[in-house]
Each structure stands twice: as C-alpha cells, then as structure tokens.
Amino acid sequence: MTICFMLVPGRRRPIASEAPSALLARSSGPTRPASPRDKAGGGFNVAAHGLRGLAAMMVLLAHILGGTAKHIYAQNDAYVQGIAGAWALGTFGVELFFIISGYVILPSAMRYGAQQFALRRFLRLYPLFFVLSLFFIALNAITNAYPALNSTKAVISGLLFINLFTGTEQLTPNAWSLTYEVIFYLLMYGIVYFTVHHRNRARAAVAIVVGLGFLLTHPIAIYFVIGAAIRLASARPWRWPIPARGLELASLIAMIAFASRGHFEYSWSDFADPVLVPIILSAGLYFHCAVQPGSLTARALDNPLFRYLGTVSYSLYLVHPYSYYGIRRIFDHFGWFTDNVLGSIAIFAVVVVAVTMPLTHLVHISLEIWPYQRFFGQRIYREKGSAAAQAQPAGDGA
C-alpha cells in the first residue's frame, strides 16, 4: 500500500571525563548571578505550564475535527458547520503557545550568556524537530506527496529555520510555528544582550528596529511580544477596577468567543476583520490574569494531568500529526467513518488519543529529556507543583 503523507507541513489551516556543563561554563564564562531583573514576574508558573498542555490538546482537537471535516465528511454540511467554531478555537492553540514562549523565554535570555542560551535552546528544541523532520523527508522522498519539499533548497531551509526567507515551507507537520519560535529567540536575545548584558544604546536600538521590522512583516509575532510584555508587567502587582478573577473569567470568555470566529493567517489584510484585534487583546488580558498568583486558571490546571500535559506538550505538538494521519487512513480504509458521524468521530478521537499519548511519552523521554538532561545535568522543568508556589528558580522549559 502506498503511503501518502497528506498533512500540510507548512502553516496551519486547520540533550567519562568532565561533565559537559562544566566544559560549557569554561567556554562561555560563568553564568551571571541572578539579579532582580531575572526575577521579574517569577520563575516557573503553574498556569503558564498548564496552558502549554492545554494548547497542545487544542491543536490535537483541531486536527481531529478539522481534518475529518476536510477529508472525510466534507460533503456533510451539518458536520462541517457544526465543528467550525471548535476547529478555529483549536488552531488558536498555536497563538497561545506563542504568548507562553514570549513569557518564559525573556527571563531565560536575561539569565544566561549567549552560548548558554543558544545551547539550551538548541538542545530543548532541535533533537525532536530534527528526527521528525528526517522522518518526514524520508516519507516524502518515497511518496513525493509534496514535490516542492523534495528540493535541496526546501530541506536545507527547513532544517536551518530560514524557510520564511527562502519562500519554502517547513518540513515536519506543525513545524511552521517553530521557525517563528527560533526567530523570536534570536531577536529577543539580541535585544536583551545589548540592553542588559552589554549595555550599548546604539546596538540595542538596531536590535529593536530589526525586531520591529520582523513584527511589521509577520504580524503574528505580536503574540510573542505580548507574552514578553506580560512577563515584565508581572514584576509588579496590578490593581484592577473590577475583581481580578472576574476580569480573568470575562477575558477568557471573550477570547474563546472571538477565537472561535475563524482562522487567520495574520496578514495585514486580516486586520480588516473586526474580530482579529479583539482576539489579540482578549488573549493578552486573559493570559496576564491567568499567570497571577491564585488565579482561577492556576487553580484549575494545578493537577497531575495538566502538569503532565504541560511537560510533554512539545512532543505532543509535533508527534500527534503523524499518529492522527495514520489512524485516519486506517479508519477510512476499513470504512469505520460511518453515517453515524458523532459516534464515528468520538471513537476516532479516543483511538487517536490512546495511540498518541504513549508515543508522545516515549518521544518525550528519548528526544526531549535525554539530550537536555544528559548535557546539563538538570531537569527541563523544576516546579514545586503547587499553585501556591507561583515563583521560584525555573528550569529552561519553553
């Protein structure tokens, strides 16, 4: 049977002798002692961590619902229209990831020297991405499902995260967002480097201008900026004219309502839609409220399930398109998508999750935890596991 890999890999729509860490410390200089700036907004945050897991599940849900609406029940208008809102909301999990990245990467950029920061980011992100990209490259070479991605230019651009500048698509499914992540890391660290580590106003100004230039050409990057701004704002208590939890709940409801209205590519023309700016504003306001100590979100997500989902969220995000697609093909081949749409989708969703989670755990252990902890000798996430302990020295999980 010919394997045809039909998940669009581009934009969505739908870690003997001396310890390696000791060698790194010698090559890059000692890690700078923590300063008040490092502690701005606290360290590990229960709500942000739990929301990371929730965002991954949202994207998984988007594939289950949107993928079947597009490829299985495309002629069933009731189903396609019925899941449209949930599909759109599910894809918004990617934008939520971007806010979280902005929130957690800023203190990491302020804490570490350039080599430390780069190596931590590399070992946190690249091993899993690289292995799955090689898997996709091999499948695509066999099936030629995406001829444009069989070119040397596309493969090199994808592996180096420069595809936005070469006009090619990313390789492994969902990895389009990783290109934005890597560019944000570079821009954020450039700004922090010249404003905090080596204060140079002229070079800091250049770094800021470059960052603004990327934001202007790729407006979706506003979510990273929002996350970083919230981290800075969290360094001081805020007093709102209405109860904080009431504001959190209201902004959450608004974000869900607005984000369910449709998919956006975040071109400037999309801003003509009156719902897009409210999506951005409500998401920013909600996340700011959610990461405050004692928030409703922190209390709701302070449990073993969401701590686990937050921990494996990166693996879950990149692994599930493969399991989802394979299971969808099996269901389709054996005729298990029947006229009982709700029953078929329910069974399909259960099977996808049941297969995806063990695979995610295996990949998380081997391609996330092992490389990072083998090199640095520390856990990626170092949490106390309590909503009452919102701030402490954090690991490098992002």
N, C-alpha and C positions, 0 to 999 in steps of 0.2 A: 504494500500500500504506500503510495507516495505521500510523504509528509509535506504539507503546505502550511507554512507558518504565516498566518493571516493577521496577527496583531500588528497594528501600525506602530512602528517603533519610534516615531517622532512625537510631535505634540499630541497631547491627549485630545480627544473628542470621540469621545465619550468623555593587623600584627607579629662553656668549655674553659672560655677564659673570662675576661672581664665582661660584665653584663652590658648588653647593647646600650641600655640607658646611660650607663656611666661613660661609655665612649661618646655618646651623643653630647653629654654635658661637657666633655672636654673639647669637642669640636665646635660647639655653638656658644660656649660660655655658660656660666651658671644661670639657672632660672632666676629671673628677677623676683625679689621678695614681694610678697603680697602688699599692696598699698590700699588706701581707702578707695581708690578708683576701681581696683579689682573687685571690691566687694559691692559695688553698686548693684543694687537690685537683688543681692543674694547669689547663692550658687545653685545647687540642684533645686528644682521646683516641681512639686508633685503634680500640679495642674498641667504645666507645660509638658512634662513627661507623659502623663496620661493622655493628653490631647494628641501627642505624637502617635500613640497607638490607635486612638480613635480615627485620626486622619488616614492611617493606613487601611483601616477597615472600611472607611468611606470610599476609598478608591477601589477596593476589592468589590464592594457593593455596586459601584458604578459599572465595573466590568461585567458583573453577573447580570444586572438589569439591562444596561445599555447594549452589551454585546448580544444578548438574546433578542432584544428589540430590533437590532440592526441586521442580524444574520439568521435568526430562527423565526421570529414572529413579526417580521417586517410588514406583512400584509394584515396583521391583526391591529387595526387602528385603536381599538379599545385598550389593548395592552400597551402599545407604543405611547399613546397619550397619557395613559394612567401612570406610567412609570417615569414620565418626562421630568417631573419635579425632583424625584428621588435621584434620578440619573444626574441631573445638573448639580444637585447638592453633593452627591458623591464625588464628582470631579473636583469640587471646591476643596476637597481634602488636600490637593496639591498646594493651593494657595495658603492653606493653613500650615502646611509643612514649611513654606517659605517664611511665614511670620515667626514660627518657632525657631527656625535657623537663625534669623536675624537676632532673636532674643538670646540664644545660647552661645552664638559664635563671638559676639562682642567681648564678653569677659575673657574668653579664651585668647582672642587676639591681644588683649591688654596684658594678659598674664605671661605669655610666652615670647621668647625671642623668635626671630624669623625662621631659623632652622627647626626649632622645636615645633613651632606652629605648623610649618609646612609638612613635616614628617608625621605629626599626629593626624593632620587632615588626610594625608595620603593613605596612611595605614587604616584610618577609620572608613574611608570611602572606597579606595581603589581595588583591593583584592576581590571583593564580591562583585563589583562592577566589571572587572577585567575578566573573571571566569565566566560570568553570564554573557558578556559580550563575545567572548570566544565561542561560546555555545551557539549564540545567535549567528555569528559569522559562518560557522560550520554548517548549520541548518540552511542558511540562505544560499551558501555555495552549492549545496546539494539540490535544493528545490528551485533556486532562482526566483523565489516568490517576490523579492524586491530587487530587480536588476540594478537599479541605481545604487543600491547599498553593497553591491558586489565589487564596486570600483575601489582601487587603491586609495584614491582621494577620500572617499567616504569612510573607509575603515580607519585610516590614519587620523582623519579629522575627529571621528567619534572617540577613538581611544585617547586622544590628546585634549578632548573637550574644546575643540575650536570649530565645531561644526556650524555654530551661529555665524562665523565669519567666512566660512568657505561655501555657504549655501547648501550644505548637505544635511541629512537627517542623522539623529543619533542612532545607535545600533540597537542595543537590547531594549525591549519594551519598557516604557515609563522612564527611561534614562534621559529623555529630553530635559527633564527638570534638573538632573544632576549637572548639566552644562551650566545652567543658571546658578546652581549652588557653588560650583568651582569658581566661576567668575566673581560671584559675590565675595567668596573667601579672599580672592586676590585684591579686589577693590577695598574691602573692609580693612584688610591688614595694611594695605598701602596708606590709607588714611590714618589708622591708629599708629603706624610706625612713625610717621612724620609729625604727628600731633602729640604723642605720648612718649614713645621710646626715644626718639631722636628729634627733638623739637626743632623744626625747620619750617618757618611760616611759608616761605616761597614754595617748597616742595609739597607741603601739606595742601596749599591752595591748588597746585597742579593735580594732586591726587583727588581732591574733592571735585575739581572740574571734570576729570576723567570719569569719576563715579556718576556725576550728574549727566554726563554725556551718554553713558550706558543706560541710565534711567530714562532719558528722553527718547532713546531709540528702542528701548524694550520696557515699556511701562509696567509690565507685570512685576518688575523688580521693586515696585513700590512696597510690596509686602515684606521684603527683607528690611527695607528702611523702617517700616512700621515696627517690626519686631525689635530692631536695634534701638529705636526711639523709646519703645516701651521699657526696655531694659534700663535705659538711662533714667527714665521717669520713675521707675520703681525704686530708685535710690532714696526717694523722699516720700513721706505719706501724703496722700491726696484726700482732700475733703470735698465731697460732692454735695450738692443741694438736696439730693434725694438719697435714701439709704443705699449703701454700696451693693448689697445683694439684690435690691430691686433694680438698680441700674444694670447689674450683671445679667439678670434674668431678662430684662427688657431688650438689651442689646443682643442677647443670644437669640431671642425670638425673632428680632429684626434681621439678624444675619441669616438665619435659616430661611425666613420668608423671602428675602432678596436673592440669596444664592440659589434658591430653587427656581428662579425665574428663567434661567437659561445658561448656556455655555458662552464663554467669551475667550477670544484669543488675545485680548488686551492690545490690539492695535489702537491707534488714536481715534480711528473712526468709531470704535466700540463705545467711546465715551459719550457719543451722542445718545446712546440708550440711557434713559433716565434712571435705570436701576443700578448701573455699574458703580457710580460714586457712592450711593448708599451701601452697596455691598462692602466696599473698601472701608468706609467709615464705621459701619456697624461691626465689622470683623475686628478692626483695630480697637474699638471701645470695649468689645466683649473680651478680647484677649487681655487687655490691660486690667480689667476687673477680675478675670479668671486667675491671673498669676499672683493676685494679692493674698496675703496670709488669711486663712479662714474662709476663703471664697467657697461658694456653692460648688463650683467645678472641682476644686481641690478635695472637698469632702466626698463628692460623688465618684471621683476617679481614684481615691486613695484606697485601693483594694488590690488583692493579688492579681486579678485578671488584667486590669489596666496597667499595673506596674509591669507585668509580663509583656503585654502588647506594646507598651512604650519601648521596652528594651529590645524587642525583636522587630520593631517597626520598619527599619531599613531593609532587613532581609525579606520581610513580608511584602513590602512595597515592590521589590524587584523580582521576587520569586513567583508571586501569585499569577502574573500573566501567563506563565508557562503552564502551570497546573490547570488554570482556568481553561485555557485554549485546548489542551489535550483532553480534558474531561468533556468539554463542549463537543469536540469532534466525536468522541465515543458515544455520547448521548444522541447526537444527530445520526450517526451511522446505524445505531440499533433502533432508531425510531422511538426513543424514550421521551422526546418532546411531543406530547400528545395534545389533543384538543382541550384537555383539562390544563389550561395554561398555568393557573395558580399552583396546582398540585405539582406539575412538572418543574416549575421554577423553584418551588420550595425544596423538592427532592434534589434538584441540581445544585442549589445553593448549599445544602447540607453536605453533599458529596464533595463539592469544591473546597469548602472549609475543612472538612475531615481529612482531605488529602494534603491541602496546602499547609496546615499548621505543623504537622510533623516534619515535612520537607523544609519549612521555614526554620524550625528549631535546629535541624541538622546543619543547614547552611549558616545559620547564625553562629553556632558553636565553632564550625570549621573555618569560615571565611571572614567572620567579624571578630569574634572573641580571641581566637587563637593568634592571629598575626599581631593584633594590638597588644594583648597581654604578654605575649612571648617577648616582644621588644621592650615594652615599658614597664613590665612587672607590676601593673596595676589594673584595676577594673575599669571598664569604659564608663560605667555609671556607678557612683558611690553615694547611694541615697540612704537616708535613715528609714525611709518607708513610712513616714507619718506626715499627715497634713499639718500637724502642729509644728513640725520642723521644716519650715519652708526654705531656710537658707543655711548653707554650710559649704565648705570647700567641695567643689564638684569634680567629677571625672571629666573626661573630654567627650562625652556622648553628645552628638549633634545630628 
